[in-house]
Amino acid sequence: MTQPIRIMLADDHAHAREAMKDIITADASFKIVGEAANGLEAIRLAEQCMPDLILMDIRMPEMDGLEATKTIKERFPYVKIIMVTVSGDITNLFEAIKRGAQGYLLKNLSPASWHEYLRAVAFDEAPMSREVAVRLLREFTAVKSSVPEKSPLTSREKEILECVARGRSNKEISDDLDISEHTVKNHLKNILHKLHLDNRVQLMRYAYQKGWIEA
């Protein structure tokens, strides 16, 4: 039997944590392993619980979710962090992505959407919105290589990289290139392995800095 995805919650409102628990535990694929009421507590609990994934509120006392995300990712880079917010304000979400978060969830989404997205992030399959992707790439203009470096990727892998940079999901990439989702997943795993990277955010930043893709 596959082990459940271990999730930690970080939100200063107890009722918000209860609501998230109700949504998450409705699916046996997930298990809540800890709850934090502020950023400092989230950092301590991350070390104690060693979760697979953290749902992090942005605004919390003592230390906000952005700073807590940065610290946790520095100490435990394997942990995936999703920002949970009532607003789709791209500025805070963009800052969270820059500090290491893998994505974000709006609190008013349906439970089914939560479960689908949590699985996608846990298995490195969640796409990034095009708006966030473009802003992330432009952020690194100053460190972009003036002369593109030779890419070790195959022609098919380069096509997939271009799709990732456009914010396409695995399903959309499979439709665009007329290949199966399973093939897309394997190509992405190979790309990350070749480049010694962990996720799509790192991949986009690396490819842009090397001059392989344009913003």
KOLBA-153780 format. One record per residue: residue in one letter; z, x, y of N, C-alpha, C in turn. Coordinates in steps of 0.02 Angstrom, whole numbers, padded with zeros to 5 digits, always signed. Atoms other than C-alpha are relative to their C-alpha. Example, Ala and Ser with C-alpha at 12.3 -4.5 7.8 and 13.67 -1.06 7.14 Angstrom:
// residues 2
A+00000+00045-00059+00390+00615-00225+00000+00045+00060 S-00003-00042-00059+00357+00684-00053+00037-00039+00055 
END
This chain:
// residues 215
M+00000+00042-00060+00000+00000+00000+00000+00044+00062 T+00004-00038-00062-00047+00066+00172+00063-00009+00041 Q-00060+00004-00042+00101+00109+00281-00016-00035+00066 P+00012+00034-00064+00120+00000+00437-00004+00050+00058 I+00005-00041-00061+00077+00072+00607+00066-00008+00037 R-00067+00000-00029+00243+00121+00687-00005-00001+00076 I+00008+00011-00072+00258+00057+00866+00067+00002+00036 M-00058+00000-00044+00384+00092+01003-00017-00037+00064 L+00010+00038-00061+00404-00022+01155+00039+00032+00057 A-00035-00025-00059+00447+00038+01331-00014-00047+00058 D+00006+00049-00054+00477-00099+01460+00071-00016+00024 D-00068+00011-00026+00625-00130+01576+00022-00072-00004 H-00018+00070+00006+00621-00318+01548+00010-00019-00073 A-00015+00017+00070+00707-00375+01387-00045-00056-00026 H+00041+00056+00023+00608-00538+01381-00072+00022-00014 A+00067-00026+00012+00445-00440+01394-00004+00036-00067 R-00002-00034+00065+00496-00332+01247+00003-00050-00057 E-00005+00051+00052+00542-00487+01147-00068-00033-00011 A+00065+00032+00006+00373-00565+01185-00049+00046-00037 M+00044-00048+00035+00283-00406+01130+00017+00005-00073 K-00021-00003+00070+00387-00398+00971-00026-00061-00039 D+00023+00060+00033+00343-00578+00930-00074+00004-00017 I+00073-00007+00012+00157-00541+00948-00013+00051-00054 I+00016-00056+00045+00159-00375+00856+00023-00013-00072 T-00028+00009+00067+00271-00421+00709-00030-00059-00038 A+00035+00054+00034+00165-00574+00671-00052+00028-00049 D+00048-00034+00044+00050-00448+00586+00037+00055-00038 A-00037-00048+00042+00124-00348+00441-00028+00071+00004 S+00029-00066-00007+00011-00202+00486+00040+00043+00049 F-00037-00035-00051+00133-00156+00624+00076-00006-00011 K-00072-00001+00005+00317-00110+00630+00030+00027+00064 I-00034-00023-00060+00429-00095+00784+00055+00049-00021 V-00049-00050+00021+00532+00065+00769+00048+00020+00057 G-00045-00017-00054+00614+00076+00941-00018-00037+00064 E+00010+00034-00064+00636-00002+01114+00034+00040+00055 A-00027-00036-00057+00662+00085+01280-00005-00043+00063 A-00002+00040-00060+00708+00009+01448-00021+00038+00062 N+00025-00039-00056+00647+00151+01560-00035+00063-00027 G+00038-00058+00021+00542+00309+01557+00040+00055-00033 L-00042-00052+00029+00683+00430+01521+00021-00018-00071 E-00019+00023+00066+00741+00326+01374-00060+00003-00047 A+00061-00002+00041+00561+00317+01312-00012+00070-00027 I+00010-00070+00021+00551+00507+01306+00050+00018-00055 R-00051-00014+00051+00715+00520+01209-00016-00035-00066 L+00013+00039+00060+00667+00382+01088-00063+00024-00037 A+00061-00025+00031+00494+00455+01058+00016+00057-00048 E-00019-00056+00043+00576+00611+00987+00040-00024-00061 Q-00041+00025+00055+00699+00512+00882-00040-00042-00050 C+00036+00048+00043+00580+00379+00815-00066+00028-00027 M+00065-00028+00019+00419+00482+00805-00050-00056-00016 P+00046+00056+00012+00309+00326+00826-00072+00023-00004 D+00072-00014-00001+00123+00320+00795-00030-00020+00068 L+00029+00029-00061+00094+00220+00953+00056-00027+00044 I-00050+00026-00048+00192+00175+01111-00035-00049+00047 L+00022+00046-00051+00166+00021+01218+00044+00011+00061 M-00037-00025-00058+00216+00079+01392-00014-00042+00062 D+00007+00034-00064+00248-00025+01548-00009+00054+00054 I+00013-00049-00053+00190+00061+01709+00061+00006+00046 R-00054-00002-00048+00332+00013+01826+00067-00011-00035 M-00066+00003+00031+00506+00053+01759+00048+00042+00043 P-00050-00038-00038+00669+00119+01837+00012+00069-00030 E-00020-00068+00020+00732+00300+01827-00061+00046-00008 M+00064-00035+00005+00559+00361+01775-00053-00051-00019 D+00051+00051+00015+00399+00259+01779-00041+00019-00061 G+00039-00010+00061+00277+00241+01636-00052+00055+00005 L+00050-00053-00009+00150+00361+01711+00030+00069-00015 E-00032-00065+00010+00271+00508+01716+00024+00007-00072 A-00023-00003+00069+00345+00463+01547-00058+00014-00048 T+00060-00013+00041+00169+00460+01473-00019+00073+00002 K+00019-00070-00007+00130+00632+01541+00047+00045-00040 T-00049-00042+00035+00292+00706+01471-00005-00009-00076 I+00004+00013+00073+00276+00623+01300-00063+00032-00029 K+00062-00029+00026+00095+00678+01279+00003+00076-00002 E-00008-00073+00001+00142+00856+01324+00042+00023-00060 R-00046-00019+00054+00282+00859+01195-00025-00023-00069 F+00022+00029+00064+00204+00748+01061-00072-00024+00007 P+00070+00019-00013+00015+00750+01083-00030-00047-00052 Y+00027+00044+00052-00012+00655+00920+00013-00074+00016 V-00019+00070-00015+00071+00497+00991-00053-00032+00044 K+00048+00037-00041-00051+00369+01057+00039-00048+00045 I-00036+00042-00049+00004+00276+01214-00047-00051+00031 I+00037+00054-00031-00059+00109+01277+00042-00028+00057 M-00036+00029-00056-00010+00048+01449-00006-00077-00005 V+00000+00073+00002+00040-00136+01452+00015-00025+00071 T-00005+00019-00069+00017-00222+01619-00022-00073+00010 V+00021+00068-00017-00003-00393+01701-00062+00003+00044 S+00055-00007-00047-00137-00323+01816-00053+00047-00027 G+00055-00043+00020-00307-00248+01785-00016+00052+00053 D+00010-00049-00053-00285-00133+01936-00022+00067-00029 I+00030-00058+00031-00398+00012+01890+00033+00065+00022 T-00029-00063-00025-00305+00141+01997+00057+00025-00044 N-00056-00021+00043-00143+00143+01897-00022+00015-00071 L+00024-00011+00068-00236+00128+01733-00038+00066-00005 F+00037-00063-00001-00349+00273+01780+00049+00059+00000 E-00051-00053-00002-00195+00379+01822+00031+00008-00069 A-00031-00003+00067-00121+00335+01652-00047+00036-00049 I+00048-00033+00044-00281+00388+01562-00001+00075+00014 K+00000-00071-00018-00280+00553+01657+00062+00036-00028 R-00062-00030+00024-00101+00583+01599+00006-00002-00076 G+00000-00003+00073-00146+00557+01417-00002-00066-00037 A+00001+00065+00034-00142+00370+01383-00068-00013-00032 Q+00063+00015+00035-00273+00306+01260-00033-00065+00023 G+00029+00063-00022-00298+00137+01343+00051-00046+00031 Y-00046+00047-00030-00218-00020+01411-00011-00070-00027 L+00001+00070+00021-00177-00201+01365+00025-00044+00057 L-00025+00049-00048-00161-00348+01482+00046-00049-00037 K-00051+00041+00033-00007-00454+01443-00024-00071-00015 N+00022+00069+00010-00105-00617+01452-00055-00006-00053 L+00049+00004+00053-00224-00573+01310+00029-00037-00061 S-00022+00037+00060-00216-00674+01148+00029+00049-00051 P-00029-00043+00052-00112-00605+01002-00052+00033-00043 A+00054-00028+00042-00271-00581+00900-00032+00060+00034 S+00030-00055-00038-00341-00471+01038+00046+00061-00001 W-00049-00055+00004-00181-00368+01037-00006+00036-00066 H+00002-00031+00067-00188-00338+00850-00064+00041-00009 E+00064-00034+00007-00372-00291+00855+00000+00065+00041 Y+00001-00060-00044-00347-00170+01001+00048+00053-00025 L-00049-00048+00025-00191-00089+00929-00027+00039-00060 R+00031-00034+00057-00283-00052+00768-00054+00049+00023 A+00055-00043-00025-00432+00018+00863+00028+00064+00030 V-00029-00060-00030-00321+00137+00962+00032+00044-00053 A-00034-00037+00053-00219+00187+00810-00049+00042-00041 F+00050-00035+00040-00379+00238+00720-00054+00032+00042 D+00046-00035-00045-00464+00316+00872-00069-00034+00004 E+00063+00036-00003-00596+00180+00881-00007-00043+00063 A+00002+00042-00060-00556+00099+01049-00045+00030+00053 P+00043-00026-00053-00692+00116+01181+00037+00001+00067 M-00028-00002-00067-00652+00158+01362-00046-00041+00045 S+00043+00039-00044-00713+00042+01499-00046+00047+00038 R+00049-00042-00035-00868+00107+01589+00028+00024+00067 E-00027-00018-00065-00777+00105+01756+00049+00059-00006 V-00047-00054+00011-00636+00214+01690-00037+00063-00021 A+00038-00058+00024-00761+00328+01602-00033+00037+00058 V+00034-00032-00056-00860+00361+01761+00050+00035+00046 R-00049-00031-00044-00704+00394+01865+00030+00062-00032 L-00027-00057+00035-00636+00510+01732-00047+00059+00004 L+00049-00054-00002-00796+00611+01728-00005+00030+00070 R+00006-00025-00069-00807+00624+01917+00061+00041+00021 E-00062-00036-00015-00627+00685+01923-00007+00075-00016 F+00005-00069+00023-00682+00845+01837-00063+00035+00025 T+00060-00031-00029-00835+00883+01944+00011+00072+00019 A-00014-00067-00025-00751+01038+02015+00001+00052-00056 V-00005-00049+00054-00731+01118+01844-00060-00004-00048 K+00059+00006+00042-00901+01072+01775-00038+00066-00002 S+00039-00061+00009-01002+01218+01706-00064-00005+00040 S+00061+00001-00040-01143+01264+01827-00062+00006-00044 V+00055-00006+00048-01253+01312+01679+00023-00031-00066 P-00022+00033+00062-01242+01194+01529+00004+00049-00058 E-00008-00043+00059-01176+01281+01375-00036-00030-00059 K+00035+00024+00060-01266+01268+01209+00047-00044-00040 S-00041+00047+00037-01202+01119+01113-00008+00012-00076 P+00004-00007+00072-01158+01135+00928-00015-00065-00035 L+00010+00066+00029-01194+00950+00903-00072-00011-00022 T+00066+00019+00023-01340+00879+00807-00031-00050+00049 S+00033+00047-00045-01468+00768+00893+00032-00070-00005 R-00032+00064+00010-01385+00613+00818+00070+00000+00033 E-00066-00005-00030-01212+00672+00873-00005-00002+00076 K+00011+00002-00073-01280+00698+01049-00013-00072+00023 E+00013+00071-00017-01344+00518+01050+00065-00039+00001 I-00064+00035+00004-01173+00456+00998+00045+00020+00058 L-00039-00023-00058-01089+00562+01132-00022-00035+00063 E+00025+00036-00058-01201+00482+01263+00024-00072+00001 C-00024+00069+00005-01151+00310+01200+00074-00004+00018 V-00072-00003-00015-00966+00356+01208+00010+00006+00075 A-00006-00010-00073-00990+00414+01388-00017-00063+00039 R+00016+00063-00034-01061+00243+01430+00051-00054-00015 G-00053+00048+00015-00903+00160+01363-00017-00048-00056 R+00021+00044+00055-00987+00087+01209+00051+00003-00057 S-00044+00004+00058-00880+00028+01062-00038+00024-00062 N+00034-00020+00062-00916+00082+00883-00052-00051-00021 K+00046+00054+00018-00997-00087+00850-00062+00003+00044 E+00057-00003-00046-01107-00071+01004-00043+00061-00013 I+00038-00061+00016-01156+00107+00958-00041-00011-00064 S+00037+00013+00062-01203+00050+00783-00060-00045+00013 D+00057+00043-00018-01313-00087+00859-00053+00038+00038 D+00047-00038-00041-01390+00031+00986-00043+00048-00042 L+00034-00053+00039-01435+00164+00856-00024-00025-00068 D+00020+00030+00064-01466+00045+00710+00028+00039-00060 I-00036-00031+00055-01338+00128+00598+00064-00039-00011 S-00061+00038+00015-01179+00062+00515+00059+00025+00041 E-00061-00020-00035-01009+00063+00600+00034+00057-00038 H-00030-00054+00040-00947+00171+00456-00032+00067+00016 T+00035-00062-00017-01080+00300+00497+00020+00024+00070 V-00022-00018-00068-01031+00295+00681+00069+00034-00003 K-00067-00027+00006-00848+00325+00635-00001+00071-00028 N+00003-00066+00030-00893+00473+00525-00031+00052+00048 H+00030-00045-00049-01004+00549+00659+00052+00020+00053 L-00051-00015-00051-00863+00534+00786+00053+00047-00027 K-00049-00046+00031-00741+00616+00666-00028+00070-00004 N+00030-00065+00004-00863+00758+00640-00005+00034+00068 I+00005-00028-00068-00891+00780+00827+00068+00027+00023 L-00066-00021-00021-00704+00787+00863+00023+00061-00039 H-00020-00057+00042-00676+00906+00717-00037+00063+00022 K+00039-00058-00021-00816+01022+00773+00027+00031+00065 L-00021-00023-00066-00748+01032+00949+00076+00009+00005 H-00073-00007+00002-00563+01036+00897+00033-00044+00053 L-00026+00049-00047-00525+00880+00999+00032-00058-00038 D-00038+00054+00033-00415+00728+00964-00025-00070+00013 N+00018+00069-00016-00490+00577+01051-00059-00003+00049 R+00059+00011-00042-00629+00503+01159+00010+00026+00071 V-00012-00024-00068-00546+00547+01324-00011+00076+00003 Q+00010-00072+00003-00538+00731+01277-00074+00017-00010 L+00071-00012+00015-00716+00722+01210-00042-00007+00063 M+00039+00010-00061-00787+00652+01372+00012+00055+00051 R-00017-00052-00049-00695+00777+01481-00032+00066-00021 Y+00027-00063+00026-00748+00923+01371-00076+00002+00007 A+00073+00002-00002-00930+00869+01361-00025+00004+00072 Y+00020-00002-00070-00940+00843+01549+00009+00071+00029 Q-00013-00068-00025-00861+01012+01586-00051+00050-00027 K+00050-00045+00030-00986+01096+01469-00071-00015+00025 G+00065+00016-00027-01129+01010+01560-00045-00038-00048 W+00040+00035+00050-01184+00906+01409-00015-00071+00019 I+00012+00069-00023-01170+00736+01496+00009-00002+00075 E-00004+00009-00072-01184+00674+01674+00040-00063+00016 A-00037+00060-00022-01071+00553+01768-00047-00052+00028 
END
